[in-house]
Amino acid sequence: MPPTPQETAEQRSDLLDSLFARLHTARDASNAEVLQEAVWQLWMRSGSPTIDVLVGQAGRAMTAKQYQKALTILDTVVEIDPDFPEGWNKRATVLYLLGDHERAIADIERALDLEPRHFGALAGLGMILRSEGDKKGALDAFKRALEINPFLDSAKDAVRILDKEVGRAI
């Protein structure tokens, strides 16, 4: 018999727990990269073939810089499955690219409610807050992302710069 949806969700959760534990103790960036990719692959799977196809279409639209099209698709994704964290995270990315930071932040917060370890969403939050001049908020977001995934080079660079800038402002 195939696993029940609850059994599948529990297996997915256990696998994510294991990957995050291993990511925290990874010896080097190469090892961490493999683990990060495995996490992203799990995050991208909604459990619904329909949602997965829509997310793929949205990704292709984003690559083609067809942000309004991607937004329309991702609106559908979060409407169909409001408990799919990556739907919210992807839509936040598109909203950021469209300049709608307020809605992007709201979507990131929803993604983080569903998956508090979403280091990509935290790094995205840091980028948005930094672009809005909230250096302390950005610094906090980047640090939270690094607590989960200590191998995010862009977050490390941002923390190094923001630490100095926030320190001078105090």
Backbone as CSV, one residue per row, in Angstrom:
resi,resn,N_x,N_y,N_z,CA_x,CA_y,CA_z,C_x,C_y,C_z
1,MET,0.837,-1.188,0.000,0.000,0.000,0.000,0.879,1.247,0.000
2,PRO,0.474,2.249,-0.769,1.237,3.497,-0.757,1.054,4.209,0.582
3,PRO,2.021,5.034,0.948,1.891,5.749,2.232,0.726,6.735,2.197
4,THR,0.153,6.974,3.364,-0.918,7.966,3.483,-0.287,9.356,3.377
5,PRO,-1.093,10.367,3.078,-0.539,11.726,3.029,0.151,12.124,4.346
6,GLN,-0.399,11.688,5.475,0.224,12.016,6.760,1.572,11.322,6.899
7,GLU,1.648,10.059,6.487,2.924,9.337,6.541,3.955,10.005,5.632
8,THR,3.509,10.425,4.454,4.408,11.110,3.522,4.896,12.424,4.130
9,ALA,4.009,13.191,4.742,4.381,14.459,5.377,5.368,14.216,6.517
10,GLU,5.134,13.166,7.287,6.055,12.849,8.394,7.424,12.439,7.862
11,GLN,7.455,11.665,6.791,8.729,11.258,6.196,9.484,12.471,5.668
12,ARG,8.757,13.368,5.028,9.353,14.594,4.488,9.926,15.442,5.629
13,SER,9.157,15.576,6.693,9.599,16.346,7.850,10.851,15.728,8.480
14,ASP,10.849,14.410,8.622,12.018,13.716,9.182,13.246,13.906,8.300
15,LEU,13.039,13.827,6.985,14.155,14.004,6.061,14.698,15.428,6.131
16,LEU,13.808,16.411,6.192,14.259,17.804,6.329,15.025,17.996,7.637
17,ASP,14.513,17.428,8.723,15.218,17.528,10.005,16.638,16.977,9.877
18,SER,16.766,15.850,9.240,18.071,15.220,9.058,18.986,16.087,8.187
19,LEU,18.449,16.621,7.107,19.257,17.461,6.220,19.729,18.729,6.926
20,PHE,18.836,19.348,7.712,19.236,20.560,8.432,20.294,20.256,9.488
21,ALA,20.161,19.137,10.166,21.173,18.751,11.157,22.524,18.541,10.470
22,ARG,22.510,17.887,9.333,23.755,17.644,8.607,24.324,18.940,8.030
23,LEU,23.457,19.850,7.603,23.903,21.135,7.070,24.629,21.927,8.150
24,HIS,24.111,21.862,9.358,24.731,22.571,10.479,26.128,22.069,10.794
25,THR,26.380,20.799,10.529,27.675,20.212,10.869,28.518,19.905,9.627
26,ALA,28.097,20.432,8.472,28.854,20.200,7.236,30.287,20.691,7.402
27,ARG,31.212,19.927,6.856,32.635,20.255,6.995,33.106,21.342,6.047
28,ASP,32.463,21.420,4.889,32.940,22.392,3.907,31.794,22.817,2.995
29,ALA,32.074,23.825,2.179,31.050,24.391,1.304,30.555,23.382,0.275
30,SER,31.417,22.513,-0.188,31.025,21.510,-1.180,29.984,20.551,-0.602
31,ASN,30.241,20.076,0.596,29.299,19.197,1.286,27.989,19.944,1.549
32,ALA,28.097,21.180,1.997,26.916,21.993,2.303,26.082,22.236,1.049
33,GLU,26.728,22.420,-0.083,26.006,22.673,-1.330,25.100,21.498,-1.697
34,VAL,25.594,20.295,-1.518,24.793,19.097,-1.789,23.583,19.062,-0.857
35,LEU,23.798,19.363,0.410,22.709,19.350,1.383,21.687,20.456,1.101
36,GLN,22.181,21.646,0.751,21.277,22.745,0.406,20.396,22.366,-0.775
37,GLU,21.000,21.769,-1.792,20.243,21.372,-2.973,19.169,20.343,-2.606
38,ALA,19.503,19.419,-1.724,18.518,18.423,-1.290,17.359,19.101,-0.560
39,VAL,17.662,20.088,0.273,16.605,20.839,0.975,15.716,21.547,-0.044
40,TRP,16.338,22.245,-0.996,15.556,22.963,-2.004,14.679,22.007,-2.810
41,GLN,15.214,20.842,-3.145,14.418,19.868,-3.897,13.178,19.442,-3.105
42,LEU,13.334,19.235,-1.820,12.178,18.887,-0.980,11.200,20.050,-0.882
43,TRP,11.727,21.249,-0.721,10.857,22.417,-0.625,10.047,22.625,-1.900
44,MET,10.629,22.284,-3.040,9.958,22.510,-4.317,8.826,21.507,-4.573
45,ARG,8.799,20.402,-3.859,7.761,19.389,-4.053,6.593,19.664,-3.122
46,SER,5.468,19.940,-3.728,4.281,20.270,-2.940,3.496,19.031,-2.522
47,GLY,3.667,17.949,-3.269,2.835,16.777,-3.057,1.664,16.741,-4.015
48,SER,1.510,17.789,-4.811,0.439,17.868,-5.804,1.065,18.050,-7.186
49,PRO,0.792,17.136,-8.105,1.332,17.306,-9.465,0.904,18.631,-10.098
50,THR,-0.313,19.055,-9.839,-0.807,20.314,-10.400,0.017,21.496,-9.903
51,ILE,0.208,21.561,-8.592,0.984,22.662,-8.004,2.408,22.622,-8.542
52,ASP,2.994,21.439,-8.610,4.377,21.330,-9.083,4.514,21.823,-10.524
53,VAL,3.533,21.525,-11.358,3.559,22.014,-12.748,3.434,23.541,-12.761
54,LEU,2.529,24.071,-11.953,2.343,25.529,-11.905,3.614,26.231,-11.417
55,VAL,4.255,25.687,-10.402,5.489,26.293,-9.892,6.574,26.260,-10.980
56,GLY,6.630,25.170,-11.722,7.576,25.091,-12.835,7.292,26.150,-13.891
57,GLN,6.019,26.353,-14.214,5.642,27.381,-15.182,6.015,28.778,-14.667
58,ALA,5.769,29.000,-13.382,6.114,30.296,-12.794,7.624,30.520,-12.850
59,GLY,8.388,29.469,-12.583,9.841,29.575,-12.643,10.316,29.933,-14.043
60,ARG,9.723,29.318,-15.049,10.105,29.644,-16.434,9.723,31.085,-16.771
61,ALA,8.566,31.533,-16.296,8.151,32.917,-16.533,9.111,33.890,-15.851
62,MET,9.551,33.542,-14.640,10.506,34.409,-13.927,11.822,34.484,-14.689
63,THR,12.302,33.341,-15.171,13.550,33.308,-15.930,13.442,34.190,-17.173
64,ALA,12.261,34.215,-17.787,12.023,35.033,-18.978,11.679,36.480,-18.622
65,LYS,11.758,36.812,-17.327,11.431,38.147,-16.821,9.977,38.542,-17.106
66,GLN,9.103,37.545,-17.182,7.668,37.759,-17.340,7.039,37.712,-15.944
67,TYR,7.352,38.738,-15.168,7.001,38.725,-13.756,5.499,38.768,-13.509
68,GLN,4.765,39.506,-14.318,3.312,39.569,-14.120,2.689,38.203,-14.374
69,LYS,3.158,37.510,-15.393,2.670,36.161,-15.681,3.001,35.227,-14.514
70,ALA,4.242,35.305,-14.026,4.654,34.472,-12.886,3.782,34.768,-11.673
71,LEU,3.480,36.039,-11.441,2.646,36.423,-10.301,1.245,35.821,-10.420
72,THR,0.679,35.882,-11.596,-0.654,35.311,-11.810,-0.655,33.813,-11.509
73,ILE,0.369,33.120,-11.982,0.474,31.678,-11.736,0.632,31.408,-10.241
74,LEU,1.494,32.177,-9.580,1.752,31.948,-8.158,0.567,32.362,-7.283
75,ASP,-0.219,33.329,-7.742,-1.471,33.636,-7.041,-2.355,32.389,-7.004
76,THR,-2.391,31.678,-8.123,-3.170,30.445,-8.207,-2.598,29.382,-7.276
77,VAL,-1.272,29.274,-7.247,-0.617,28.279,-6.390,-1.001,28.485,-4.929
78,VAL,-0.878,29.713,-4.431,-1.172,29.939,-3.009,-2.665,29.859,-2.716
79,GLU,-3.486,30.088,-3.732,-4.933,29.922,-3.539,-5.291,28.435,-3.441
80,ILE,-4.702,27.628,-4.313,-4.984,26.191,-4.305,-4.405,25.519,-3.067
81,ASP,-3.168,25.889,-2.717,-2.494,25.239,-1.577,-1.852,26.285,-0.671
82,PRO,-2.646,26.886,0.213,-2.103,27.930,1.093,-1.123,27.401,2.144
83,ASP,-0.949,26.082,2.223,-0.014,25.504,3.193,1.313,25.081,2.555
84,PHE,1.561,25.494,1.334,2.786,25.165,0.615,3.760,26.344,0.743
85,PRO,4.758,26.234,1.617,5.641,27.371,1.884,6.342,27.932,0.651
86,GLU,6.754,27.054,-0.249,7.518,27.539,-1.400,6.651,28.347,-2.357
87,GLY,5.355,28.102,-2.363,4.469,28.946,-3.160,4.531,30.393,-2.692
88,TRP,4.493,30.571,-1.377,4.579,31.918,-0.801,5.959,32.529,-1.036
89,ASN,7.007,31.725,-0.875,8.355,32.240,-1.071,8.586,32.675,-2.514
90,LYS,8.148,31.856,-3.452,8.313,32.213,-4.869,7.518,33.475,-5.205
91,ARG,6.295,33.554,-4.674,5.498,34.750,-4.956,6.151,35.980,-4.327
92,ALA,6.740,35.823,-3.151,7.451,36.942,-2.521,8.582,37.424,-3.420
93,THR,9.285,36.492,-4.029,10.386,36.861,-4.930,9.862,37.688,-6.098
94,VAL,8.770,37.242,-6.695,8.197,37.974,-7.826,7.711,39.358,-7.379
95,LEU,7.057,39.413,-6.238,6.590,40.706,-5.734,7.760,41.649,-5.485
96,TYR,8.857,41.124,-4.960,10.064,41.939,-4.763,10.557,42.470,-6.107
97,LEU,10.615,41.600,-7.092,11.092,42.010,-8.416,10.174,43.049,-9.054
98,LEU,8.889,43.011,-8.692,7.929,44.001,-9.184,7.924,45.275,-8.337
99,GLY,8.713,45.294,-7.265,8.806,46.481,-6.419,7.750,46.567,-5.335
100,ASP,6.974,45.527,-5.138,5.925,45.523,-4.114,6.480,44.878,-2.843
101,HIS,7.308,45.645,-2.136,8.020,45.121,-0.972,7.084,44.765,0.176
102,GLU,6.045,45.541,0.354,5.122,45.277,1.471,4.467,43.904,1.325
103,ARG,3.960,43.619,0.143,3.341,42.303,-0.080,4.392,41.195,-0.079
104,ALA,5.587,41.491,-0.569,6.658,40.489,-0.559,6.990,40.095,0.878
105,ILE,7.088,41.073,1.752,7.388,40.790,3.159,6.258,39.965,3.783
106,ALA,5.015,40.301,3.471,3.881,39.539,4.004,3.951,38.078,3.543
107,ASP,4.320,37.865,2.283,4.437,36.488,1.773,5.601,35.755,2.422
108,ILE,6.700,36.447,2.656,7.836,35.826,3.345,7.423,35.415,4.754
109,GLU,6.711,36.288,5.428,6.255,35.955,6.784,5.365,34.719,6.763
110,ARG,4.510,34.595,5.756,3.651,33.404,5.645,4.495,32.158,5.386
111,ALA,5.478,32.277,4.493,6.368,31.147,4.213,7.096,30.722,5.482
112,LEU,7.547,31.694,6.273,8.273,31.390,7.511,7.343,30.819,8.589
113,ASP,6.083,31.217,8.576,5.122,30.596,9.492,5.005,29.105,9.191
114,LEU,5.011,28.777,7.911,4.863,27.382,7.481,6.165,26.589,7.574
115,GLU,7.304,27.263,7.309,8.620,26.602,7.361,9.623,27.593,7.967
116,PRO,9.710,27.599,9.313,10.568,28.567,9.997,12.052,28.462,9.633
117,ARG,12.461,27.340,9.060,13.870,27.160,8.699,14.161,27.569,7.257
118,HIS,13.260,28.278,6.636,13.437,28.635,5.223,14.495,29.728,5.099
119,PHE,15.741,29.290,4.984,16.852,30.235,4.919,16.777,31.117,3.675
120,GLY,16.185,30.623,2.602,16.022,31.438,1.396,15.065,32.590,1.634
121,ALA,13.971,32.323,2.327,13.009,33.371,2.649,13.639,34.408,3.580
122,LEU,14.415,33.937,4.549,15.090,34.873,5.469,16.104,35.745,4.739
123,ALA,16.862,35.152,3.830,17.824,35.936,3.049,17.086,36.941,2.167
124,GLY,15.964,36.523,1.598,15.155,37.447,0.805,14.624,38.590,1.647
125,LEU,14.191,38.286,2.858,13.730,39.332,3.775,14.864,40.317,4.052
126,GLY,16.052,39.784,4.280,17.205,40.656,4.500,17.456,41.583,3.321
127,MET,17.352,41.056,2.113,17.558,41.875,0.910,16.529,43.001,0.822
128,ILE,15.270,42.658,1.093,14.220,43.667,1.009,14.429,44.747,2.067
129,LEU,14.657,44.329,3.308,14.836,45.312,4.384,16.049,46.189,4.133
130,ARG,17.101,45.593,3.623,18.311,46.372,3.300,18.010,47.397,2.222
131,SER,17.265,46.994,1.191,16.945,47.926,0.101,16.045,49.065,0.580
132,GLU,15.315,48.828,1.671,14.446,49.861,2.222,15.150,50.714,3.284
133,GLY,16.418,50.406,3.548,17.176,51.188,4.513,17.071,50.705,5.946
134,ASP,16.388,49.592,6.181,16.274,49.026,7.531,17.470,48.106,7.766
135,LYS,18.604,48.706,8.060,19.847,47.942,8.185,19.807,46.974,9.363
136,LYS,19.237,47.391,10.480,19.176,46.502,11.637,18.261,45.313,11.360
137,GLY,17.104,45.570,10.774,16.190,44.488,10.424,16.822,43.530,9.421
138,ALA,17.523,44.095,8.447,18.201,43.267,7.448,19.281,42.419,8.102
139,LEU,20.054,43.031,8.980,21.108,42.306,9.684,20.524,41.140,10.477
140,ASP,19.434,41.397,11.180,18.782,40.328,11.953,18.323,39.189,11.042
141,ALA,17.722,39.523,9.900,17.233,38.496,8.976,18.385,37.662,8.420
142,PHE,19.459,38.329,8.018,20.617,37.592,7.488,21.247,36.700,8.560
143,LYS,21.313,37.197,9.784,21.873,36.381,10.869,21.001,35.158,11.147
144,ARG,19.688,35.344,11.102,18.778,34.202,11.294,18.975,33.173,10.187
145,ALA,19.164,33.647,8.958,19.397,32.725,7.832,20.684,31.938,8.057
146,LEU,21.720,32.611,8.558,23.004,31.947,8.794,22.955,30.975,9.969
147,GLU,22.079,31.228,10.929,21.913,30.269,12.025,21.394,28.936,11.490
148,ILE,20.581,29.001,10.462,20.006,27.801,9.861,20.961,27.185,8.848
149,ASN,21.554,28.045,8.030,22.473,27.593,6.986,23.734,28.455,7.023
150,PRO,24.761,27.979,7.710,25.981,28.785,7.863,26.816,28.908,6.591
151,PHE,26.332,28.376,5.472,27.106,28.396,4.232,26.528,29.333,3.175
152,LEU,25.735,30.299,3.582,25.183,31.272,2.640,26.170,32.427,2.486
153,ASP,26.979,32.364,1.451,28.028,33.369,1.271,27.475,34.786,1.144
154,SER,26.374,34.950,0.405,25.816,36.298,0.238,25.328,36.850,1.578
155,ALA,24.783,35.996,2.437,24.344,36.436,3.761,25.546,36.774,4.635
156,LYS,26.608,35.978,4.527,27.834,36.278,5.290,28.382,37.644,4.896
157,ASP,28.431,37.908,3.588,28.931,39.199,3.106,28.050,40.341,3.615
158,ALA,26.745,40.142,3.549,25.817,41.179,4.003,25.985,41.441,5.499
159,VAL,26.149,40.382,6.291,26.333,40.547,7.738,27.621,41.313,8.018
160,ARG,28.671,40.974,7.317,29.958,41.649,7.523,29.819,43.158,7.271
161,ILE,29.150,43.518,6.202,28.966,44.939,5.847,27.988,45.606,6.812
162,LEU,26.849,44.963,7.046,25.806,45.575,7.892,26.250,45.690,9.338
163,ASP,27.047,44.740,9.829,27.562,44.845,11.195,28.314,46.154,11.379
164,LYS,29.135,46.505,10.409,29.904,47.757,10.482,28.967,48.963,10.373
165,GLU,28.034,48.906,9.435,27.137,50.051,9.225,26.208,50.269,10.422
166,VAL,25.664,49.191,10.974,24.759,49.302,12.119,25.557,49.728,13.347
167,GLY,26.771,49.205,13.502,27.632,49.575,14.622,27.962,51.051,14.630
168,ARG,28.191,51.606,13.437,28.496,53.060,13.326,27.284,53.898,13.661
169,ALA,26.083,53.381,13.362,24.871,54.155,13.574,24.484,54.228,15.043
170,ILE,25.051,53.346,15.858,24.672,53.309,17.279,25.422,54.355,18.063
